[in-house]
Amino acid sequence: MAAESDHPMPQRGVRQLRRIRAFYAVAASGWAVLAAWEGWVHPGSRPMWLSVLFLAVFTGLLTMTTRWLQGQDQDRAGVREVRTTPPARHAGGAPWFVTTATGRAGER
C-alpha cells in the first residue's frame, strides 16, 4: 500500500503550477488592458488584434492550469474516486473457464 504522503503529482510540481498560474493571471490582465487601449486608440489595427490573440492564449493557459489544480485539490480531498476497469468476462470457449454462478452450479 502506498504511503500517505504519496500524491499523484509531487508537491514541487503543484507549487510550480500555482506560481505559473499567478503569472498567467497577470499576463492575461495586462494583455486585456493593452487590447482595450489599442481598441480605443486604433480600432481594428494589427496591434489590437495581436493583443487580443495574446489575451486569448493567456486566458486559455490560465483556465487550463486552474482547472487542473482544482482537480488535484479534489483528488487530495478524496472527492474523486479512483477509476478501475471492471473484470474481464469470458464470453465463451473453454468449458473449464466458467465465470457465472449458473455455470458453476451446472458444473457440479
C-alpha positions in Angstrom: 0.0 0.0 0.0 1.3 3.5 -0.8 2.3 5.8 2.0 0.0 8.7 2.9 2.5 11.2 1.7 2.4 9.8 -1.9 0.4 12.0 -4.3 -0.4 11.6 -8.0 1.6 14.9 -8.6 4.7 15.8 -6.5 4.3 18.8 -4.3 7.0 20.6 -6.1 5.1 20.4 -9.4 1.9 21.7 -7.7 3.8 24.7 -6.3 5.3 25.5 -9.7 1.9 25.3 -11.3 0.5 27.7 -8.7 3.3 30.2 -9.4 2.8 30.0 -13.1 -1.0 30.4 -12.6 -0.3 33.7 -11.0 2.0 34.7 -13.9 -0.8 33.7 -16.4 -3.3 35.8 -14.4 -1.0 38.9 -14.5 -0.2 38.4 -18.2 -3.9 37.9 -19.1 -4.9 41.1 -17.3 -2.0 43.0 -18.9 -3.0 41.9 -22.4 -6.7 42.7 -21.6 -5.7 46.3 -20.7 -3.4 46.6 -23.7 -6.1 45.2 -26.0 -8.7 47.7 -24.6 -6.3 50.6 -25.0 -5.4 49.6 -28.6 -9.0 49.1 -29.4 -9.8 52.6 -28.1 -6.9 54.4 -29.8 -6.6 52.3 -33.0 -9.7 50.2 -33.5 -9.2 47.3 -35.9 -5.5 47.7 -36.1 -2.9 44.9 -36.2 -1.6 45.7 -32.7 -5.1 45.5 -31.3 -5.7 42.0 -32.9 -2.3 40.8 -31.7 -3.2 41.9 -28.2 -6.5 40.1 -28.4 -4.7 37.0 -29.6 -2.2 37.0 -26.7 -5.2 37.7 -24.3 -6.9 34.6 -25.6 -3.7 32.5 -25.3 -3.0 33.5 -21.7 -6.7 33.2 -20.7 -6.7 29.7 -22.1 -3.5 28.8 -20.2 -4.9 30.3 -17.0 -8.1 28.3 -17.4 -6.3 25.0 -18.0 -4.0 25.4 -15.1 -6.8 26.5 -12.8 -9.0 23.5 -13.7 -6.1 21.1 -13.4 -5.2 22.4 -10.0 -8.8 22.2 -8.9 -8.8 18.5 -10.0 -5.6 17.9 -7.9 -7.3 19.5 -4.9 -10.3 17.3 -5.3 -8.1 14.2 -5.6 -6.3 15.1 -2.5 -9.6 15.7 -0.6 -10.9 12.3 -1.6 -13.8 13.7 -3.6 -12.9 11.8 -6.8 -12.9 8.0 -6.8 -10.2 6.0 -8.4 -11.4 4.7 -11.7 -11.0 1.0 -12.1 -11.8 -1.2 -15.0 -14.4 -4.0 -14.5 -13.0 -7.5 -14.5 -12.9 -9.2 -17.9 -15.7 -11.6 -18.6 -15.2 -14.7 -20.7 -17.7 -14.8 -23.5 -17.3 -18.5 -24.2 -14.9 -21.1 -25.4 -13.1 -23.3 -23.0 -15.6 -25.2 -20.7 -13.2 -25.1 -17.7 -13.3 -21.2 -17.7 -16.9 -20.6 -16.5 -17.4 -17.2 -14.8 -21.1 -17.2 -14.0 -22.7 -18.6 -10.9 -25.2 -20.5 -13.1 -22.3 -22.1 -15.0 -20.6 -23.1 -11.8 -23.7 -24.7 -10.4 -24.2 -26.5 -13.7 -20.7 -28.0 -13.3 -21.4 -29.6 -10.0 
